[in-house]
Amino acid sequence: MSTPEPAVDDRSRLLGPAEVRTLAEGLGIRPTKRLGQNFVHDPNTVRRIVRAAELTADDVVVEVGPGLGSLTLALLPAVAAVHAVEIDPVLAGALPGTVADRAPTLADRLTVTTADAMRVRADQLTGPTPTAVVANLPYNVGVPVLLHLLAELPEVRCGLVMVQSEVAERLAAGPGSKTYGVPSAKLAWFAGARRAGPVPRAVFWPVPNVDSGLLAFTRREPPTGVAREDVFRLIDAAFAQRRKALRSGLSGWAGSPAAAETALRAAGIDPLARAETLGIEQFAALAAARSPAA
């Protein structure tokens, strides 16, 4: 069992605004919108994220987009290991040195992988098996990154991610909500999710033009008897015509309105229902009930 670092004054370890700017200048880094780079420079925020993630000393965390290391430095004392996945080779190359300089006794807990988090494979993360995801996800790819990691890393049991506030709301939404949609339904295949609070714009450099929020999730068993890919194709088809009754909206997916109605009735779903009323179990039942002849 891993032993967490003793509680000590961490102000010399964590990065504040001045340290973030100094590190960035030293590396010649100018944050880019293309990579979704907004660096957290507030120690209280990273402390709050680590507390809210409810990690144990035995957890192995995947952190996406560690950037200059603000969140990484807060995570390392709390867990057994951190896999940092960074797409920017300059930032990836600099992170081990930052950790060695500011938290030398924790440096052996860090592994850095230079990769695109939307394509990273489990076998690229050498060392202990990841059990949690904690990350400040890039705004422009937050949903696909989260879904990819949950699919690729089946041992991940929980996590906490920072995303655009509206995205957090959509991901946490349940059936019947106006914000329930494709991201909500697909995440529900893997996990239950809830909002875990807002994050002010002022804690980032540069300051983003959108609000941020925290999303907590806990892995659960997916529906059985049907392939995830089939269910996800159905979800995409259903929400592409979300204003239509499913009998009509799924006619392309099923082959005809009549075939869609047959599958819907076989799954115990009202053919006049709309996509936003179905939970993941109903989507799975409908995918399983699709007529082979359709």
Backbone as numpy.savetxt, mean C-alpha at the origin, in Angstrom:
# Nx Ny Nz CAx CAy CAz Cx Cy Cz
13.87 -14.34 19.08 13.02 -13.15 19.08 13.90 -11.91 19.08
13.55 -10.95 18.22 14.32 -9.71 18.17 14.01 -8.85 19.38
15.01 -8.11 19.80 14.83 -7.20 20.94 14.83 -5.77 20.43
13.75 -5.01 20.70 13.73 -3.63 20.23 14.80 -2.81 20.92
15.22 -1.76 20.26 16.22 -0.85 20.82 15.66 -0.21 22.10
16.45 -0.09 23.15 15.96 0.57 24.35 15.45 1.97 24.06
14.44 2.38 24.83 13.88 3.71 24.64 14.93 4.76 25.01
15.31 5.56 24.03 16.30 6.60 24.27 15.85 7.86 23.53
16.52 8.95 23.79 16.24 10.19 23.07 16.68 9.99 21.63
15.71 10.03 20.70 16.03 9.72 19.30 16.24 10.97 18.46
16.32 12.13 19.08 16.42 13.36 18.30 17.68 13.41 17.46
18.75 12.80 17.92 19.99 12.81 17.15 19.96 11.83 15.98
18.99 10.89 16.03 18.90 9.89 14.96 17.97 10.34 13.85
16.83 10.91 14.20 15.82 11.23 13.20 16.16 12.50 12.43
15.55 12.63 11.24 15.85 13.75 10.36 14.82 14.86 10.51
15.30 16.08 10.69 14.45 17.25 10.69 14.60 17.99 9.37
13.94 19.15 9.22 14.00 19.89 7.96 15.42 20.23 7.51
16.25 20.66 8.44 17.62 21.04 8.06 18.41 19.84 7.58
18.27 18.71 8.27 19.01 17.50 7.88 18.55 16.98 6.51
17.25 17.04 6.27 16.72 16.59 4.98 17.28 17.45 3.85
17.27 18.76 4.02 17.81 19.64 2.98 19.30 19.40 2.78
20.03 19.25 3.87 21.47 19.03 3.76 21.79 17.73 3.02
21.08 16.66 3.36 21.30 15.38 2.67 20.97 15.50 1.19
19.84 16.13 0.88 19.44 16.27 -0.52 20.45 17.09 -1.31
20.90 18.19 -0.73 21.90 19.02 -1.42 23.20 18.26 -1.64
23.61 17.49 -0.64 24.84 16.73 -0.77 24.78 15.68 -1.86
23.60 15.17 -2.12 23.41 14.15 -3.16 23.01 14.76 -4.51
22.81 16.06 -4.53 22.35 16.71 -5.76 20.93 16.31 -6.12
20.11 16.04 -5.10 18.74 15.57 -5.31 17.78 16.75 -5.36
16.99 16.79 -6.41 15.86 17.72 -6.51 14.61 16.86 -6.64
13.72 16.88 -5.65 12.53 16.01 -5.69 11.75 16.19 -6.98
11.30 15.06 -7.55 10.59 15.11 -8.82 9.16 14.58 -8.68
8.23 15.23 -9.39 6.85 14.75 -9.42 6.76 13.41 -10.13
7.64 13.18 -11.11 7.59 11.93 -11.88 7.75 10.72 -10.97
8.61 10.83 -9.97 8.82 9.73 -9.04 7.98 9.87 -7.77
7.13 10.90 -7.73 6.28 11.10 -6.57 7.07 11.39 -5.31
8.14 12.15 -5.43 9.04 12.38 -4.29 8.60 13.59 -3.47
8.11 13.31 -2.28 7.83 14.32 -1.26 8.40 13.77 0.04
9.49 14.35 0.51 10.21 13.81 1.64 9.63 14.31 2.97
9.36 13.38 3.88 8.89 13.75 5.22 10.07 14.29 6.03
9.87 15.45 6.65 10.97 16.04 7.43 10.55 16.32 8.87
9.51 15.69 9.34 9.01 15.94 10.69 9.16 14.69 11.55
10.04 14.69 12.55 10.22 13.51 13.39 8.94 13.04 14.08
8.09 13.96 14.50 6.85 13.55 15.16 5.96 12.73 14.24
5.98 13.05 12.96 5.14 12.31 12.00 5.64 10.89 11.83
6.94 10.69 11.71 7.44 9.32 11.53 7.27 8.52 12.81
7.43 9.17 13.96 7.15 8.45 15.21 5.69 8.00 15.26
4.80 8.88 14.85 3.36 8.56 14.85 3.05 7.41 13.90
3.68 7.39 12.74 3.45 6.31 11.77 3.88 4.97 12.37
5.05 4.93 12.99 5.54 3.68 13.57 4.61 3.20 14.69
4.15 4.13 15.53 3.22 3.73 16.59 1.92 3.20 16.01
1.38 3.89 15.01 0.09 3.50 14.44 0.17 2.17 13.70
1.36 1.81 13.22 1.50 0.55 12.49 1.39 -0.67 13.40
1.53 -0.47 14.71 1.37 -1.54 15.70 2.27 -2.74 15.37
3.53 -2.45 15.13 4.51 -3.48 14.79 5.01 -4.19 16.04
5.53 -5.39 15.84 6.18 -6.11 16.93 7.69 -6.13 16.68
8.43 -6.50 17.69 9.90 -6.55 17.56 10.35 -7.61 16.58
9.49 -8.57 16.25 9.84 -9.63 15.30 9.45 -9.31 13.86
8.77 -8.21 13.64 8.32 -7.89 12.29 9.47 -7.57 11.36
9.27 -7.91 10.10 10.20 -7.56 9.03 9.42 -6.67 8.07
9.82 -5.42 7.97 9.03 -4.42 7.27 9.57 -4.17 5.87
8.65 -4.06 4.91 8.99 -3.54 3.59 8.62 -2.06 3.58
9.60 -1.21 3.29 9.33 0.22 3.14 9.57 0.59 1.69
8.56 1.15 1.06 8.65 1.57 -0.34 9.01 3.05 -0.39
9.97 3.38 -1.23 10.34 4.78 -1.40 10.89 5.41 -0.14
11.94 4.86 0.46 12.48 5.42 1.71 13.08 6.80 1.53
13.40 7.17 0.30 13.94 8.49 0.06 15.23 8.74 0.81
15.24 9.79 1.62 16.44 10.16 2.36 16.56 9.42 3.68
15.51 8.68 4.09 15.61 7.83 5.27 14.84 8.28 6.49
13.96 9.27 6.37 13.24 9.77 7.54 12.47 8.67 8.25
11.63 7.95 7.51 10.82 6.89 8.11 11.68 5.67 8.43
12.65 5.38 7.60 13.54 4.23 7.84 14.19 4.32 9.22
14.68 5.49 9.56 15.37 5.68 10.84 14.43 5.51 12.03
13.15 5.79 11.82 12.17 5.59 12.89 11.75 4.13 13.00
11.76 3.41 11.89 11.35 2.01 11.88 12.40 1.07 12.48
13.65 1.32 12.20 14.70 0.36 12.54 14.74 -0.05 14.01
14.54 0.84 14.97 14.60 0.40 16.37 13.41 -0.45 16.78
12.33 -0.42 15.99 11.08 -1.05 16.41 10.89 -2.46 15.87
11.71 -2.89 14.90 11.47 -4.16 14.21 12.77 -4.94 14.06
12.62 -6.17 13.56 13.80 -7.02 13.38 14.61 -6.62 12.16
13.92 -6.16 11.11 14.62 -5.80 9.87 13.72 -4.93 9.01
14.36 -4.16 8.13 13.65 -3.33 7.16 14.20 -3.60 5.77
13.31 -3.98 4.84 13.64 -4.06 3.42 13.21 -2.74 2.79
14.15 -1.91 2.38 13.83 -0.64 1.74 13.91 -0.82 0.23
12.81 -0.53 -0.47 12.75 -0.66 -1.92 12.71 0.75 -2.51
13.77 1.12 -3.21 13.91 2.48 -3.72 14.23 2.45 -5.21
13.44 3.19 -6.01 13.63 3.18 -7.46 14.78 4.10 -7.89
15.06 5.13 -7.11 16.10 6.10 -7.45 17.46 5.54 -7.02
18.35 5.25 -7.95 19.63 4.63 -7.58 20.51 5.50 -6.69
20.40 6.81 -6.83 21.20 7.71 -5.98 20.73 7.61 -4.53
19.41 7.67 -4.33 18.87 7.56 -2.98 19.12 6.17 -2.40
18.97 5.14 -3.23 19.21 3.78 -2.75 20.66 3.60 -2.31
21.57 4.18 -3.06 22.98 4.04 -2.73 23.37 4.81 -1.48
22.67 5.91 -1.20 23.03 6.75 -0.07 22.42 6.29 1.25
21.30 5.57 1.20 20.58 5.23 2.44 21.41 4.43 3.45
22.13 3.39 3.04 22.93 2.66 4.04 23.93 3.56 4.78
24.51 4.52 4.07 25.46 5.42 4.71 24.78 6.34 5.71
23.57 6.81 5.37 22.82 7.66 6.29 22.50 6.90 7.57
22.07 5.65 7.42 21.75 4.83 8.59 23.01 4.54 9.40
24.09 4.21 8.74 25.34 3.92 9.45 25.84 5.14 10.22
25.59 6.32 9.66 26.04 7.55 10.31 25.15 7.93 11.50
23.82 7.77 11.35 22.90 8.26 12.36 22.42 7.19 13.33
22.52 5.92 12.93 22.08 4.82 13.80 22.98 3.62 13.59
24.26 3.74 13.91 25.23 2.68 13.58 24.91 1.33 14.20
24.27 1.29 15.36 23.97 0.00 15.98 22.80 -0.70 15.31
22.11 0.00 14.43 20.94 -0.58 13.76 21.20 -0.87 12.29
22.38 -0.54 11.80 22.65 -0.63 10.37 22.48 -2.03 9.81
22.75 -3.06 10.64 22.65 -4.42 10.13 21.20 -4.88 9.96
20.25 -4.08 10.40 18.84 -4.43 10.21 18.29 -3.97 8.86
19.08 -3.20 8.13 18.61 -2.61 6.87 19.16 -3.34 5.65
18.24 -3.61 4.70 18.62 -4.09 3.37 17.96 -3.18 2.35
18.73 -2.70 1.40 18.20 -1.80 0.38 18.18 -2.51 -0.97
17.04 -2.45 -1.64 16.89 -3.03 -2.98 16.53 -1.92 -3.95
17.34 -1.76 -4.99 17.04 -0.76 -6.02 16.10 -1.39 -7.03
14.84 -0.97 -6.98 13.83 -1.59 -7.84 12.58 -0.73 -7.88
11.78 -0.97 -8.91 10.45 -0.37 -9.02 9.50 -1.20 -8.17
8.87 -0.59 -7.18 8.02 -1.34 -6.26 6.82 -1.96 -6.94
6.43 -1.46 -8.11 5.31 -2.07 -8.84 5.71 -3.36 -9.52
7.02 -3.63 -9.58 7.50 -4.83 -10.26 8.43 -5.68 -9.40
8.72 -5.23 -8.21 9.67 -5.97 -7.37 9.13 -7.35 -7.05
10.01 -8.34 -7.02 9.62 -9.73 -6.75 10.09 -10.13 -5.34
9.38 -11.09 -4.79 9.73 -11.55 -3.45 11.17 -12.04 -3.39
11.65 -12.69 -4.45 13.01 -13.25 -4.39 14.09 -12.17 -4.50
13.71 -10.93 -4.79 14.68 -9.84 -4.79 14.94 -9.32 -3.38
14.03 -9.61 -2.46 14.17 -9.13 -1.09 14.90 -10.19 -0.28
16.20 -10.16 -0.34 17.02 -11.18 0.31 16.99 -11.00 1.82
17.03 -12.12 2.52 17.01 -12.06 3.98 15.68 -12.53 4.54
15.31 -12.08 5.73 14.09 -12.56 6.38 12.84 -12.20 5.58
11.82 -13.04 5.72 10.57 -12.87 4.98 9.78 -11.68 5.51
9.33 -10.78 4.63 8.57 -9.62 5.09 7.24 -10.01 5.73
6.89 -9.31 6.81 5.62 -9.55 7.51 4.75 -8.31 7.56
5.26 -7.15 7.15 4.49 -5.91 7.21 4.98 -4.94 6.14
4.10 -4.03 5.74 4.44 -2.95 4.82 4.16 -1.64 5.53
5.16 -0.78 5.61 4.99 0.56 6.17 5.71 1.51 5.22
4.97 2.48 4.66 5.59 3.29 3.62 4.84 4.58 3.38
5.58 5.56 2.91 5.02 6.78 2.35 4.99 6.55 0.84
3.85 6.08 0.34 3.78 5.66 -1.06 3.69 6.86 -2.00
4.34 6.77 -3.16 4.22 7.85 -4.15 2.75 8.06 -4.53
2.33 9.31 -4.59 0.92 9.60 -4.85 0.41 8.99 -6.15
1.25 9.01 -7.17 0.77 8.63 -8.50 0.64 7.13 -8.71
1.22 6.31 -7.83 1.15 4.85 -8.02 0.83 4.11 -6.73
0.26 4.80 -5.77 0.04 4.19 -4.46 -0.81 2.93 -4.50
-1.92 2.96 -5.24 -2.82 1.80 -5.27 -2.17 0.60 -5.95
-1.64 0.74 -7.17 -1.02 -0.44 -7.78 0.16 -1.00 -7.01
0.93 -0.13 -6.35 2.05 -0.63 -5.55 1.53 -1.47 -4.39
0.53 -0.98 -3.67 0.00 -1.72 -2.53 -0.59 -3.06 -2.96
-1.37 -3.07 -4.03 -1.97 -4.33 -4.49 -0.89 -5.31 -4.96
0.14 -4.80 -5.62 1.22 -5.68 -6.08 1.95 -6.31 -4.90
2.26 -5.51 -3.89 2.99 -6.05 -2.74 2.18 -7.10 -2.00
0.88 -6.88 -1.85 0.05 -7.86 -1.16 -0.05 -9.16 -1.95
-0.05 -9.05 -3.28 -0.09 -10.26 -4.10 1.26 -10.98 -4.10
2.34 -10.23 -4.11 3.69 -10.80 -4.24 4.24 -11.31 -2.91
3.76 -10.74 -1.80 4.31 -11.06 -0.48 3.21 -11.62 0.42
2.87 -12.89 0.26 1.74 -13.46 1.00 1.93 -13.54 2.50
3.16 -13.43 2.99 3.39 -13.48 4.43 3.18 -12.13 5.11
3.00 -11.08 4.32 2.71 -9.77 4.91 1.35 -9.84 5.59
1.32 -9.57 6.90 0.08 -9.73 7.68 -0.63 -8.40 7.94
0.10 -7.28 7.84 -0.50 -6.00 8.16 0.34 -4.89 7.58
-0.13 -3.67 7.74 0.67 -2.56 7.27 -0.01 -1.23 7.50
0.76 -0.18 7.23 0.26 1.19 7.32 0.95 1.97 6.22
0.15 2.60 5.36 0.73 3.35 4.25 0.17 4.77 4.25
0.99 5.69 3.81 0.56 7.07 3.64 0.33 7.30 2.15
-0.88 7.76 1.84 -1.28 8.00 0.46 -2.05 9.32 0.41
-2.43 9.72 -0.79 -3.30 10.89 -0.92 -4.59 10.65 -0.13
-5.08 11.67 0.54 -6.23 11.52 1.42 -7.43 10.91 0.71
-7.71 11.33 -0.50 -8.85 10.79 -1.24 -8.64 9.31 -1.57
-7.41 8.92 -1.81 -7.10 7.52 -2.09 -7.32 6.67 -0.84
-6.89 7.19 0.31 -7.12 6.47 1.57 -8.61 6.27 1.80
-9.39 7.30 1.49 -10.84 7.20 1.67 -11.43 6.13 0.76
-10.98 6.09 -0.49 -11.50 5.09 -1.43 -11.09 3.68 -1.02
-9.84 3.52 -0.60 -9.36 2.19 -0.24 -10.08 1.64 0.98
-10.46 2.51 1.89 -11.11 2.07 3.13 -12.62 1.95 2.99
-13.18 2.39 1.86 -14.64 2.42 1.68 -15.23 1.02 1.58
-16.44 0.88 2.06 -17.16 -0.38 1.97 -18.28 -0.31 0.96
-18.89 -1.45 0.61 -20.00 -1.47 -0.35 -21.11 -0.51 0.07
-21.65 0.19 -0.92 -22.71 1.15 -0.66 -22.22 2.57 -0.50
-20.93 2.74 -0.26 -20.36 4.08 -0.12 -20.16 4.71 -1.49
-20.27 6.04 -1.54 -20.05 6.74 -2.80 -18.61 6.63 -3.27
-17.70 6.40 -2.34 -16.29 6.31 -2.71 -15.82 4.87 -2.94
-16.72 3.91 -2.77 -16.38 2.50 -3.00 -16.23 2.27 -4.49
-15.14 1.60 -4.86 -14.90 1.36 -6.28 -13.87 0.27 -6.49
-13.20 0.32 -7.63 -12.23 -0.72 -7.99 -11.14 -0.88 -6.93
-10.49 0.22 -6.47 -9.44 0.03 -5.45 -9.97 -0.60 -4.17
-11.16 -0.18 -3.72 -11.73 -0.71 -2.49 -11.98 -2.20 -2.61
-12.61 -2.61 -3.71 -12.96 -4.01 -3.88 -11.73 -4.90 -4.02
-10.73 -4.42 -4.76 -9.52 -5.24 -4.95 -8.72 -5.36 -3.67
-8.62 -4.27 -2.91 -7.92 -4.36 -1.63 -8.63 -5.32 -0.69
-9.97 -5.33 -0.75 -10.74 -6.21 0.13 -10.46 -7.68 -0.13
-9.99 -8.03 -1.33 -9.59 -9.41 -1.60 -8.49 -9.84 -0.63
-7.56 -8.92 -0.35 -6.39 -9.23 0.47 -6.57 -8.90 1.95
-7.26 -7.81 2.24 -7.19 -7.27 3.59 -8.40 -6.41 3.94
-8.64 -6.29 5.24 -9.55 -5.29 5.76 -8.76 -4.01 5.98
-9.38 -2.86 5.70 -8.64 -1.59 5.78 -9.47 -0.55 6.51
-8.75 0.40 7.10 -9.41 1.52 7.78 -8.50 2.74 7.71
-9.11 3.91 7.74 -8.34 5.13 7.79 -7.71 5.27 9.17
-6.50 5.78 9.21 -5.77 5.89 10.48 -5.32 7.31 10.76
-5.99 8.29 10.14 -5.72 9.69 10.45 -5.13 10.48 9.31
-5.25 11.81 9.38 -4.68 12.69 8.35 -3.21 13.00 8.60
-2.56 13.48 7.56 -1.17 13.94 7.67 -1.10 15.33 7.05
-0.66 16.33 7.80 -0.64 17.70 7.26 0.39 17.87 6.14
0.10 18.79 5.24 1.00 19.03 4.12 2.36 19.56 4.57
2.36 20.30 5.67 3.58 20.99 6.10 4.71 20.07 6.52
4.45 18.77 6.70 5.52 17.86 7.14 6.35 17.35 5.97
6.01 17.78 4.74 6.72 17.31 3.55 7.58 18.41 2.94
8.66 17.97 2.28 9.43 18.85 1.41 9.64 18.13 0.08
9.24 18.75 -1.03 8.45 19.98 -1.11 7.02 19.75 -0.62
6.33 20.83 -0.28 4.95 20.73 0.20 4.06 20.30 -0.97
3.33 19.18 -0.83 2.46 18.73 -1.93 1.22 19.61 -2.05
0.56 19.54 -3.19 -0.66 20.32 -3.38 -1.91 19.49 -3.11
-1.74 18.36 -2.42 -2.87 17.51 -2.02 -2.69 17.13 -0.56
-3.80 16.75 0.07 -3.75 16.27 1.45 -3.38 14.80 1.48
-2.77 14.38 2.58 -2.37 12.98 2.75 -3.12 12.35 3.91
-3.16 11.03 3.90 -3.80 10.31 4.98 -3.15 8.95 5.18
-3.35 8.40 6.36 -2.81 7.08 6.68 -3.89 6.02 6.51
-3.51 4.89 5.95 -4.40 3.75 5.78 -3.77 2.53 6.44
-4.49 1.94 7.38 -4.03 0.71 8.04 -4.77 -0.47 7.45
-4.09 -1.60 7.32 -4.75 -2.79 6.79 -4.26 -4.03 7.51
-5.12 -5.04 7.53 -4.80 -6.33 8.15 -5.20 -7.44 7.19
-4.26 -8.32 6.91 -4.50 -9.41 5.96 -5.64 -10.31 6.44
-6.44 -10.78 5.51 -7.46 -11.78 5.80 -7.47 -12.79 4.67
-8.11 -13.91 4.92 -8.17 -14.96 3.91 -9.05 -14.51 2.74
-8.59 -14.69 1.51 -9.41 -14.29 0.36 -10.52 -15.31 0.11
-11.50 -14.95 -0.71 -12.52 -15.92 -1.10 -11.87 -17.15 -1.75
-12.53 -18.28 -1.63 -12.00 -19.52 -2.20 -12.82 -19.96 -3.41
-12.24 -20.86 -4.19 -12.97 -21.46 -5.29 -12.95 -20.67 -6.58
-12.17 -19.59 -6.65 -12.11 -18.78 -7.86 -10.77 -18.06 -7.89
-10.24 -17.85 -9.10 -8.94 -17.20 -9.25 -9.05 -15.69 -9.05
-8.04 -15.13 -8.40 -8.04 -13.69 -8.17 -8.11 -12.91 -9.48
-7.39 -13.38 -10.49 -7.39 -12.68 -11.77 -8.79 -12.60 -12.38
-9.58 -13.68 -12.23 -10.95 -13.68 -12.77 -11.82 -12.69 -12.01
-11.65 -12.64 -10.70 -12.44 -11.71 -9.89 -12.06 -10.27 -10.22
-10.77 -10.00 -10.37 -10.34 -8.63 -10.66 -10.82 -8.18 -12.04
-10.85 -9.08 -13.02 -11.39 -8.71 -14.33 -12.87 -8.36 -14.21
-13.59 -9.12 -13.41 -15.00 -8.85 -13.18 -15.19 -7.49 -12.51
-14.39 -7.20 -11.50 -14.49 -5.91 -10.80 -14.26 -4.76 -11.78
-13.24 -4.88 -12.62 -12.97 -3.84 -13.61 -14.16 -3.65 -14.54
-14.74 -4.75 -15.00 -15.88 -4.67 -15.91 -17.09 -4.06 -15.23
-17.34 -4.45 -14.00 -18.52 -3.97 -13.28 -18.45 -2.47 -13.04
-17.30 -1.97 -12.61 -17.20 -0.55 -12.29 -16.98 0.32 -13.52
-16.63 -0.28 -14.65 -16.55 0.48 -15.89 -17.93 0.98 -16.30
-18.98 0.29 -15.82 -20.37 0.67 -16.11 -21.13 0.84 -14.79
-20.53 1.54 -13.85 -21.06 1.56 -12.48 -22.44 2.20 -12.38
-22.83 3.03 -13.32 -24.15 3.67 -13.27 -25.25 2.75 -13.80
-24.86 1.67 -14.42 -25.84 0.75 -15.00 -26.13 -0.41 -14.06
-27.34 -0.97 -14.20 -27.64 -2.22 -13.50 -26.67 -3.28 -14.00
-26.31 -4.21 -13.14 -25.29 -5.20 -13.51 -25.71 -6.06 -14.70
-27.00 -6.33 -14.85 -27.46 -7.13 -16.00 -27.01 -6.50 -17.30
-27.10 -5.17 -17.38 -26.68 -4.45 -18.58 -25.19 -4.17 -18.57
-24.67 -3.72 -17.42 -23.27 -3.33 -17.35 -22.30 -4.47 -17.56
-22.73 -5.70 -17.26 -21.85 -6.86 -17.40 -22.14 -7.67 -18.67
-22.89 -7.09 -19.58 -23.21 -7.84 -20.80 -21.97 -8.17 -21.61
-21.01 -7.25 -21.65 -19.77 -7.52 -22.37 -18.94 -8.59 -21.69
-18.89 -8.55 -20.37 -18.14 -9.55 -19.60 -18.76 -10.94 -19.76
-20.07 -11.02 -19.73 -20.74 -12.32 -19.78 -21.05 -12.78 -21.20
-21.08 -11.86 -22.15 -21.41 -12.22 -23.53 -22.73 -11.67 -24.00
-23.64 -11.40 -23.08 -24.94 -10.83 -23.41 -25.64 -10.46 -22.10
-26.66 -9.59 -22.17 -27.41 -9.29 -20.95 -28.05 -10.52 -20.33
-28.55 -11.44 -21.19 -29.19 -12.65 -20.67 -28.18 -13.53 -19.93
-26.98 -13.66 -20.49 -25.96 -14.47 -19.83 -25.52 -13.83 -18.51
-25.44 -12.48 -18.50 -25.10 -11.79 -17.26 -26.17 -12.04 -16.20
-27.44 -11.99 -16.60 -28.52 -12.22 -15.64 -28.47 -13.65 -15.10
-28.17 -14.60 -15.96 -28.08 -15.99 -15.51 -26.99 -16.15 -14.44
-25.83 -15.56 -14.70 -24.73 -15.65 -13.74 -25.08 -14.92 -12.44
-25.70 -13.76 -12.56 -26.08 -12.99 -11.38 -27.07 -13.76 -10.51
-28.07 -14.34 -11.13 -29.06 -15.10 -10.35 -28.43 -16.34 -9.73
-27.51 -16.98 -10.45 -26.82 -18.15 -9.89 -26.00 -17.79 -8.66
-25.50 -16.55 -8.63 -24.70 -16.09 -7.50 -25.57 -15.47 -6.40
-26.85 -15.44 -6.61 -27.75 -14.87 -5.61 -27.75 -13.36 -5.58
-27.49 -12.73 -6.73 -27.41 -11.28 -6.82 -28.53 -10.75 -7.69
-29.19 -9.71 -7.26 -30.25 -9.07 -8.02 -29.67 -8.53 -9.33
-30.19 -8.92 -10.48 -29.65 -8.43 -11.75 -29.75 -6.92 -11.92
-30.62 -6.27 -11.14 -30.76 -4.82 -11.23 -29.87 -4.08 -10.23
-29.09 -4.83 -9.44 -28.15 -4.21 -8.51 -27.03 -3.51 -9.28
-26.35 -2.62 -8.60 -25.21 -1.94 -9.22 -23.90 -2.39 -8.57
-22.80 -2.12 -9.25 -21.49 -2.63 -8.81 -21.15 -2.18 -7.40
-21.48 -0.94 -7.05 -21.04 -0.42 -5.75 -21.75 -1.06 -4.56
-22.74 -1.92 -4.82 -23.43 -2.60 -3.72 -22.83 -3.96 -3.40
-21.90 -4.45 -4.22 -21.36 -5.80 -4.04 -20.08 -5.79 -3.22
-19.99 -6.69 -2.25 -18.75 -6.92 -1.52 -17.88 -7.92 -2.25
-16.67 -8.13 -1.76 -15.74 -9.00 -2.45 -16.22 -10.43 -2.53
-16.93 -10.91 -1.51 -17.46 -12.28 -1.55 -18.48 -12.43 -2.66
-19.30 -11.39 -2.88 -20.29 -11.44 -3.96 -19.62 -11.39 -5.33
-18.60 -10.56 -5.46 -17.86 -10.54 -6.73 -17.24 -11.92 -6.99
-16.71 -12.54 -5.96 -16.10 -13.86 -6.14 -17.15 -14.90 -6.52
-18.31 -14.84 -5.87 -19.38 -15.79 -6.19 -19.86 -15.59 -7.63
-19.93 -14.34 -8.06 -20.37 -14.07 -9.43 -19.36 -14.55 -10.45
-18.08 -14.33 -10.19 -17.04 -14.81 -11.10 -17.09 -16.34 -11.21
-17.34 -17.00 -10.06 -17.40 -18.47 -10.06 -18.64 -18.98 -10.77
-19.70 -18.17 -10.78 -20.97 -18.61 -11.37 -21.08 -18.35 -12.86
-20.08 -17.69 -13.42 -20.16 -17.34 -14.85 -20.31 -18.60 -15.69
-21.22 -18.55 -16.62 -21.51 -19.72 -17.46 -20.31 -20.03 -18.34
-19.87 -21.32 -18.40 -18.74 -21.68 -19.27 -19.01 -21.37 -20.72
-20.27 -21.32 -21.09 -20.61 -21.08 -22.48 -20.61 -19.61 -22.83
-20.49 -18.73 -21.79 -20.60 -17.27 -22.02 -19.35 -16.76 -22.73
